């Protein structure tokens, strides 16, 4: 059932302290969140962990400050390697991080270091998880753990169960070709850094971003590419002509091409077989991420050197687990070298997160099938509604051919439908009685003003809005994520708010 009223500002929606959602019911709340308004942030009891520090981590920091183990609000990381990576990012490589019971930390000396450390954790997803913080608090303070269903203990580890389920979906040669990491961005970071290391040995240092991608994918490419060779961005995906020209001139230097299939939020699908041909011709690696629609819907592994997938979406349908997967293709020219390196750069999930994911993932396929069925009905409704200006989804004529060539298993469009309204976007958004949160692929329908959350720095200025428009991104786009509710209820609510 849809909620008969909006969730309050900051509500975690699913009632869990490990939720990856926080309700932002009005555009004013979104702006307050982006501008770090204390009155808005104080309402949050959970949120997307790479952007919001979970209260359980804050509580653990306070506990250790009270015990004299932590001097300030320094970040908490799960391993020494993660802490050392952060030190390197801060230009302090060679220093030794500080060990804590079940975690590591780095002493931050200046406001700039605090800002840079926050960016590092956002981009790489390398922070301690809320369940790991909870486990330490349970052991050290007697905190009662939040009661939640987890996979029962058996001789088979939760990680093995998860990888077996993914093996069925991805079609990998072996479960050993699948690695689990603590978020989708951490999986991307691990794969990017590994391929970067391989290609640097071959004298290749140029990265190409194909399409307007998710914000932290863009930022990893910008922050971790070699300073002497910033990444190139190719926004035109229809015929790959711009990409071909860059490869013709600079192909000998190209380390890799990165894209999403389809892209977030404009749901554009490139010609992936052609992309594979171009990468092979020029010796470039190809990183493909099908998270927006799920690998249940598109089969891109046969074309990828690295297949990246955020399991937080769809697989964790309760929206309460951060996790990502990286899959390797044995036929890749980089397979042997990547297999030896990806684990060095990424971080495995915590035990509690693995147990929770192992509990949910058996329902992955069933959830996708139901979401697909409903999304087709909602897309047809939006496509014909007089209150909708434009709709972007996998069935849109411009990219449907490329998408359909990749259709796989349940073979549907996934949850995401992006659209613009004839009425002012704020009026529609504020009125809708859906969950208002920036994630997707959950059991409940969600809507968000995507560009306000991902690129607020551009949305808030006239010049920035013009830039977005020029790049094919309407600033007032709404991104809808279809959930498991009855289709009729979703359609009625959309009609109520879109009607003149």
C-alpha positions as CSV (number, residue, x, y, z in Angstrom):
1,X,0.0,0.0,0.0
2,X,1.1,3.6,-0.6
3,X,1.4,5.8,2.4
4,X,-1.7,8.0,2.9
5,X,0.5,10.8,4.1
6,X,4.0,12.0,3.5
7,X,6.8,10.6,5.6
8,X,8.2,13.3,8.0
9,X,11.4,15.1,7.2
10,X,14.4,12.8,8.1
11,X,12.3,9.7,8.6
12,X,14.2,6.5,7.6
13,X,11.1,5.2,5.9
14,X,11.6,1.5,6.7
15,X,12.1,2.0,10.4
16,X,15.6,0.7,10.4
17,X,18.7,2.5,11.9
18,X,20.6,0.9,8.9
19,X,18.2,2.5,6.3
20,X,19.8,4.0,3.2
21,X,16.8,6.4,2.9
22,X,15.8,9.6,4.6
23,X,12.6,11.4,3.7
24,X,12.9,14.8,2.0
25,X,9.2,15.6,1.5
26,X,9.5,19.1,0.1
27,X,11.9,20.9,-2.3
28,X,12.6,23.3,0.5
29,X,13.9,20.3,2.5
30,X,16.1,19.1,-0.4
31,X,17.6,22.6,-0.6
32,X,18.1,22.7,3.2
33,X,19.8,19.3,3.1
34,X,22.1,20.4,0.2
35,X,23.0,23.7,2.0
36,X,23.7,21.8,5.2
37,X,20.9,23.5,7.2
38,X,21.4,22.3,10.8
39,X,17.6,22.3,11.3
40,X,17.2,19.9,8.4
41,X,20.1,17.6,9.2
42,X,19.1,17.4,12.9
43,X,16.0,15.5,11.9
44,X,17.8,12.6,10.2
45,X,18.0,9.3,12.0
46,X,19.5,7.6,8.9
47,X,20.5,8.4,5.4
48,X,22.5,7.3,2.4
49,X,25.8,6.3,4.2
50,X,28.2,7.8,1.7
51,X,26.6,11.2,2.1
52,X,25.4,11.1,5.7
53,X,27.1,9.9,8.8
54,X,24.9,7.3,10.4
55,X,24.0,8.1,14.0
56,X,25.5,4.8,15.1
57,X,28.9,5.9,13.9
58,X,28.5,9.3,15.7
59,X,27.5,7.4,18.8
60,X,30.6,5.2,18.5
61,X,32.9,8.2,18.0
62,X,31.4,9.8,21.1
63,X,31.9,6.6,23.1
64,X,35.6,6.5,22.1
65,X,36.0,10.2,22.7
66,X,34.7,9.7,26.2
67,X,37.1,6.9,26.7
68,X,40.0,9.0,25.5
69,X,40.7,6.8,22.5
70,X,39.6,9.3,19.8
71,X,40.6,13.0,20.1
72,X,37.9,14.4,17.8
73,X,35.4,13.5,15.1
74,X,38.0,11.7,13.0
75,X,36.7,9.1,10.4
76,X,36.2,5.5,11.2
77,X,37.5,3.0,8.6
78,X,37.2,-0.8,8.6
79,X,40.8,-1.8,7.8
80,X,44.4,-0.5,8.0
81,X,44.6,-0.5,4.2
82,X,41.5,1.8,3.9
83,X,43.0,4.2,6.5
84,X,46.4,4.1,4.7
85,X,44.6,4.9,1.4
86,X,43.0,7.9,3.0
87,X,46.3,9.1,4.3
88,X,47.7,8.8,0.7
89,X,44.7,10.8,-0.6
90,X,45.5,13.5,2.0
91,X,49.2,13.6,0.8
92,X,50.4,12.0,4.0
93,X,51.4,8.6,2.6
94,X,53.8,6.7,4.8
95,X,52.2,7.8,8.1
96,X,50.7,5.1,10.2
97,X,47.0,5.2,11.0
98,X,45.6,4.6,14.5
99,X,44.1,1.3,15.5
100,X,40.9,1.1,17.5
101,X,38.9,-1.9,18.6
102,X,37.4,-3.2,15.3
103,X,38.3,-0.1,13.3
104,X,41.0,2.3,12.2
105,X,41.2,6.1,12.2
106,X,43.3,9.0,10.8
107,X,43.9,12.2,12.8
108,X,42.7,15.1,10.7
109,X,44.6,18.3,11.3
110,X,42.9,21.1,9.4
111,X,39.4,22.0,8.1
112,X,40.6,21.3,4.6
113,X,41.7,17.8,5.6
114,X,38.3,17.2,7.1
115,X,36.6,18.3,3.9
116,X,39.0,16.1,1.8
117,X,38.5,13.1,4.1
118,X,34.7,13.5,3.8
119,X,35.0,13.6,0.0
120,X,37.2,10.5,0.0
121,X,34.7,8.5,2.0
122,X,31.8,9.7,-0.2
123,X,33.6,8.8,-3.4
124,X,35.1,5.5,-2.4
125,X,32.5,4.2,0.1
126,X,35.3,3.1,2.4
127,X,33.7,4.0,5.8
128,X,32.8,1.7,8.6
129,X,29.2,0.5,8.2
130,X,26.4,1.2,10.6
131,X,26.2,-2.5,11.5
132,X,29.9,-2.7,12.2
133,X,29.5,0.3,14.5
134,X,26.5,-1.3,16.1
135,X,28.4,-4.5,16.8
136,X,31.2,-2.6,18.5
137,X,28.8,-0.7,20.6
138,X,27.0,-3.9,21.6
139,X,30.3,-5.4,22.7
140,X,31.6,-2.3,24.5
141,X,28.5,-0.6,25.9
142,X,25.8,-3.3,26.1
143,X,23.7,-1.6,23.4
144,X,20.8,-3.7,22.4
145,X,21.1,-4.5,18.7
146,X,18.3,-3.6,16.3
147,X,16.2,-6.8,15.7
148,X,16.3,-7.7,12.1
149,X,16.1,-10.9,10.1
150,X,19.4,-12.2,8.8
151,X,20.4,-15.3,7.0
152,X,20.8,-18.2,9.5
153,X,24.2,-19.5,10.2
154,X,25.1,-22.5,8.1
155,X,28.3,-24.2,6.9
156,X,28.1,-22.0,3.9
157,X,29.2,-18.4,4.5
158,X,26.7,-15.5,3.6
159,X,29.2,-14.2,1.1
160,X,29.2,-17.5,-0.7
161,X,25.4,-17.6,-0.8
162,X,25.3,-14.1,-2.3
163,X,27.9,-14.9,-4.9
164,X,26.0,-18.0,-5.9
165,X,22.8,-16.0,-6.5
166,X,24.8,-13.4,-8.5
167,X,26.5,-16.1,-10.5
168,X,23.1,-17.2,-11.8
169,X,22.2,-13.7,-12.9
170,X,25.5,-12.5,-14.3
171,X,26.4,-15.7,-16.1
172,X,30.0,-15.6,-14.9
173,X,32.2,-18.6,-15.7
174,X,32.7,-19.1,-12.0
175,X,31.6,-17.7,-8.6
176,X,35.3,-16.9,-8.1
177,X,35.0,-14.2,-10.8
178,X,32.6,-12.3,-8.5
179,X,34.0,-10.1,-5.7
180,X,31.8,-8.4,-3.0
181,X,32.6,-4.9,-1.7
182,X,31.1,-2.6,0.9
183,X,29.2,-0.4,-1.6
184,X,28.7,-0.1,-5.4
185,X,31.1,2.9,-5.4
186,X,33.7,0.9,-3.6
187,X,33.4,-1.9,-6.2
188,X,33.8,0.8,-8.9
189,X,36.8,2.3,-7.1
190,X,38.5,-1.1,-6.8
191,X,38.0,-1.9,-10.4
192,X,39.0,1.5,-11.7
193,X,42.2,1.6,-9.6
194,X,43.1,-2.0,-10.6
195,X,42.7,-1.3,-14.3
196,X,44.5,2.0,-13.9
197,X,47.5,0.2,-12.4
198,X,47.5,-2.3,-15.2
199,X,47.3,0.2,-17.9
200,X,49.8,2.6,-16.4
201,X,52.4,-0.1,-16.8
202,X,51.6,0.0,-20.6
203,X,52.0,3.8,-20.8
204,X,48.2,4.5,-20.8
205,X,46.9,7.3,-18.7
206,X,43.7,8.7,-20.4
207,X,40.2,7.8,-19.2
208,X,37.0,8.4,-21.1
209,X,33.6,9.0,-19.4
210,X,30.8,8.1,-21.9
211,X,27.6,9.8,-21.0
212,X,26.5,11.8,-18.0
213,X,27.1,9.3,-15.2
214,X,26.3,9.1,-11.5
215,X,28.0,11.9,-9.6
216,X,30.6,9.8,-7.7
217,X,31.6,7.8,-10.7
218,X,32.4,11.2,-12.4
219,X,34.3,12.4,-9.3
220,X,36.4,9.2,-8.9
221,X,37.5,9.7,-12.5
222,X,38.3,13.4,-11.8
223,X,40.0,12.9,-8.5
224,X,41.9,9.7,-9.1
225,X,43.0,10.0,-12.7
226,X,46.6,11.1,-13.2
227,X,46.9,14.9,-12.8
228,X,48.8,15.3,-16.0
229,X,46.0,13.7,-18.0
230,X,42.4,14.6,-16.8
231,X,39.6,12.4,-18.1
232,X,37.7,13.2,-21.2
233,X,33.9,13.4,-21.2
234,X,31.8,12.3,-24.3
235,X,28.2,13.1,-23.8
236,X,26.9,12.1,-27.2
237,X,26.0,8.4,-27.0
238,X,23.7,7.9,-30.1
239,X,26.3,7.1,-32.7
240,X,29.7,7.1,-30.8
241,X,31.2,9.4,-33.4
242,X,32.7,11.7,-30.8
243,X,34.2,8.8,-29.0
244,X,35.7,7.4,-32.2
245,X,37.4,10.7,-32.9
246,X,39.1,10.8,-29.5
247,X,40.2,7.2,-29.9
248,X,41.5,7.9,-33.4
249,X,43.8,10.7,-32.1
250,X,44.5,9.4,-28.6
251,X,43.7,5.7,-28.7
252,X,47.3,4.7,-27.9
253,X,47.0,6.5,-24.5
254,X,43.5,5.5,-23.5
255,X,43.4,3.3,-20.4
256,X,39.7,2.7,-20.2
257,X,36.2,3.7,-21.1
258,X,33.5,4.0,-18.4
259,X,29.8,4.0,-18.8
260,X,26.5,2.9,-17.3
261,X,24.0,0.7,-19.2
262,X,21.7,2.6,-19.1
263,X,22.9,5.9,-17.7
264,X,21.6,7.6,-14.5
265,X,19.3,9.6,-14.7
266,X,18.6,10.0,-18.4
267,X,18.3,6.2,-19.1
268,X,20.4,6.3,-22.3
269,X,21.9,3.0,-23.6
270,X,25.0,3.1,-25.9
271,X,25.7,0.6,-28.6
272,X,27.6,-1.8,-26.3
273,X,28.8,-4.3,-28.9
274,X,30.2,-1.5,-30.9
275,X,31.8,-0.1,-27.7
276,X,33.5,-3.4,-27.2
277,X,34.9,-3.4,-30.7
278,X,36.3,0.1,-30.3
279,X,37.9,-0.8,-26.9
280,X,39.5,-3.9,-28.4
281,X,40.8,-2.1,-31.4
282,X,42.5,0.5,-29.3
283,X,43.6,-1.6,-26.3
284,X,41.4,0.1,-23.9
285,X,39.6,-1.5,-20.9
286,X,35.8,-1.2,-20.7
287,X,34.0,-0.8,-17.4
288,X,30.2,-1.3,-17.6
289,X,27.6,-0.7,-14.8
290,X,24.1,-1.9,-15.3
291,X,22.8,-1.0,-11.8
292,X,20.1,1.4,-13.0
293,X,18.0,-1.5,-14.4
294,X,19.8,-4.4,-12.7
295,X,21.7,-7.3,-14.4
296,X,18.5,-9.3,-14.3
297,X,17.4,-7.1,-17.2
298,X,20.5,-6.5,-19.2
299,X,23.4,-8.9,-19.9
300,X,26.5,-6.8,-20.4
301,X,29.2,-9.0,-18.9
302,X,30.1,-10.5,-22.3
303,X,31.2,-7.0,-23.3
304,X,32.9,-5.8,-20.1
305,X,36.4,-6.1,-18.7
306,X,34.9,-5.0,-15.4
307,X,31.2,-5.4,-14.6
308,X,30.1,-3.2,-11.6
309,X,26.8,-3.5,-9.8
310,X,25.4,-1.8,-6.7
311,X,23.5,-4.5,-4.7
312,X,22.0,-1.8,-2.5
313,X,19.5,-1.4,-5.4
314,X,17.0,-4.2,-6.1
315,X,19.0,-7.0,-4.3
316,X,18.5,-5.2,-1.0
317,X,14.9,-4.5,-1.7
318,X,14.3,-3.3,1.9
319,X,16.8,-0.4,1.3
320,X,18.9,-1.2,4.3
321,X,22.2,-2.7,3.1
322,X,25.2,-1.0,1.4
323,X,27.0,-3.5,-0.9
324,X,28.5,-3.8,-4.4
325,X,29.7,-6.5,-6.6
326,X,32.5,-6.6,-9.2
327,X,32.5,-9.4,-11.9
328,X,35.5,-10.3,-14.1
329,X,35.1,-11.8,-17.6
330,X,37.7,-14.6,-18.3
331,X,37.9,-13.6,-22.0
332,X,39.1,-10.2,-21.1
333,X,42.6,-9.3,-22.1
334,X,43.1,-7.9,-18.6
335,X,41.6,-10.8,-16.7
336,X,44.7,-12.3,-15.1
337,X,46.1,-9.0,-14.0
338,X,42.8,-7.7,-12.7
339,X,42.1,-10.9,-10.8
340,X,45.3,-10.3,-8.9
341,X,44.7,-6.6,-8.1
342,X,41.1,-5.7,-7.5
343,X,41.0,-7.0,-3.9
344,X,44.0,-4.7,-3.1
345,X,41.9,-1.6,-3.8
346,X,38.5,-2.6,-2.5
347,X,37.0,-3.4,0.9
348,X,34.9,-6.4,1.7
349,X,31.5,-5.9,3.4
350,X,31.1,-6.4,7.2
351,X,29.7,-9.6,8.5
352,X,26.4,-8.1,9.6
353,X,25.8,-6.6,6.2
354,X,26.6,-9.9,4.4
355,X,24.2,-11.7,6.7
356,X,21.4,-9.2,6.0
357,X,22.0,-9.3,2.2
358,X,22.1,-13.1,2.2
359,X,18.7,-13.0,3.8
360,X,17.2,-10.7,1.2
361,X,18.9,-11.7,-2.1
362,X,16.8,-14.9,-2.7
363,X,13.9,-12.6,-3.5
364,X,15.9,-10.5,-6.0
365,X,14.4,-12.1,-9.1
366,X,10.8,-12.0,-7.9
367,X,11.1,-8.3,-7.0
368,X,12.6,-7.5,-10.4
369,X,9.8,-9.3,-12.2
370,X,7.1,-7.4,-10.3
371,X,8.9,-4.0,-10.7
372,X,9.3,-4.6,-14.4
373,X,5.6,-5.4,-14.9
374,X,4.5,-2.3,-13.0
375,X,7.1,0.0,-14.6
376,X,5.8,-0.8,-18.1
377,X,2.3,0.3,-17.0
378,X,3.6,3.4,-15.3
379,X,5.7,4.3,-18.3
380,X,2.7,4.0,-20.7
381,X,0.7,6.2,-18.4
382,X,3.3,8.9,-18.1
383,X,4.0,8.8,-21.9
384,X,0.4,9.7,-22.6
385,X,-0.4,12.0,-19.6
386,X,-1.0,15.6,-20.6
387,X,0.8,16.8,-17.5
388,X,4.1,15.2,-18.6
389,X,6.4,17.1,-20.9
390,X,8.9,14.3,-21.6
391,X,9.7,10.8,-20.4
392,X,13.0,8.9,-20.4
393,X,13.0,5.2,-19.9
394,X,14.5,2.1,-21.6
395,X,11.5,1.9,-24.0
396,X,12.1,5.4,-25.4
397,X,12.5,5.1,-29.1
398,X,15.9,6.8,-29.3
399,X,17.7,4.1,-27.3
400,X,15.3,1.2,-27.2
401,X,17.2,-0.7,-30.0
402,X,20.5,-0.6,-28.1
403,X,18.7,-1.6,-24.8
404,X,16.7,-4.5,-26.4
405,X,19.9,-6.1,-27.8
406,X,21.1,-6.5,-24.2
407,X,17.8,-7.8,-22.6
408,X,18.4,-10.7,-20.3
409,X,16.5,-13.0,-18.0
410,X,13.3,-11.2,-16.8
411,X,13.9,-8.7,-19.6
412,X,12.1,-5.6,-18.5
413,X,12.8,-1.9,-18.0
414,X,13.8,-1.8,-14.3
415,X,12.4,0.7,-11.9
416,X,13.6,4.1,-13.2
417,X,11.4,6.5,-15.1
418,X,12.7,10.0,-15.4
419,X,10.3,12.8,-16.5
420,X,9.6,16.5,-16.7
421,X,6.3,18.1,-15.8
422,X,4.2,20.9,-17.4
423,X,3.3,22.2,-13.9
424,X,6.2,23.6,-11.8
425,X,8.3,20.7,-10.6
426,X,8.2,21.9,-7.0
427,X,4.4,21.8,-7.0
428,X,4.3,18.2,-8.2
429,X,7.1,17.0,-6.0
430,X,5.8,18.6,-2.8
431,X,2.3,17.1,-3.4
432,X,3.2,13.5,-4.2
433,X,2.6,11.0,-1.5
434,X,5.5,8.7,-2.4
435,X,8.7,8.2,-0.5
436,X,10.9,11.2,-1.3
437,X,14.5,9.9,-1.1
438,X,17.5,9.7,-3.6
439,X,18.0,5.9,-3.7
440,X,16.1,3.5,-6.0
441,X,15.3,-0.2,-6.5
442,X,13.4,-0.6,-3.2
443,X,10.1,-2.3,-2.4
444,X,8.5,1.2,-2.0
445,X,8.0,3.7,-4.8
446,X,10.4,6.7,-4.5
447,X,10.8,10.0,-6.3
448,X,13.5,12.6,-6.2
449,X,14.5,15.8,-7.9
450,X,17.7,14.1,-9.1
451,X,19.7,17.1,-10.3
452,X,19.1,19.0,-7.1
453,X,20.6,16.1,-5.1
454,X,23.4,15.1,-7.4
455,X,24.4,18.5,-8.9
456,X,23.0,21.2,-6.6
457,X,26.0,23.4,-7.3
458,X,24.8,23.6,-10.9
459,X,21.0,23.7,-10.2
460,X,21.3,26.7,-7.9
461,X,22.7,29.1,-10.4
462,X,21.4,30.4,-13.7
463,X,24.7,29.6,-15.4
464,X,24.7,26.1,-14.0
465,X,21.1,25.4,-15.1
466,X,22.0,26.5,-18.6
467,X,25.0,24.2,-18.6
468,X,22.8,21.2,-17.5
469,X,20.2,22.1,-20.2
470,X,23.0,22.3,-22.9
471,X,24.2,18.8,-21.8
472,X,20.8,17.3,-22.1
473,X,19.8,17.3,-18.4
474,X,16.7,19.2,-17.5
475,X,17.4,20.7,-14.1
476,X,13.8,20.1,-13.0
477,X,13.8,16.4,-13.9
478,X,12.0,14.1,-11.5
479,X,13.3,10.5,-11.2
480,X,10.7,7.9,-10.2
481,X,11.7,4.5,-8.9
482,X,8.8,2.1,-9.2
483,X,8.2,-0.2,-6.2
484,X,6.1,-3.2,-5.3
485,X,2.8,-1.5,-4.6
486,X,-0.2,-2.2,-6.8
487,X,0.1,-0.4,-10.1
488,X,-3.3,1.2,-9.8
489,X,-2.3,3.0,-6.6
490,X,0.9,4.4,-8.2
491,X,-1.0,5.6,-11.3
492,X,-3.8,7.2,-9.2
493,X,-1.3,9.2,-7.1
494,X,0.7,10.3,-10.2
495,X,-2.5,11.4,-11.9
496,X,-3.7,13.3,-8.8
497,X,-0.5,15.4,-8.8
498,X,0.2,15.8,-12.5
499,X,-3.4,16.8,-13.5
500,X,-3.8,20.5,-14.3
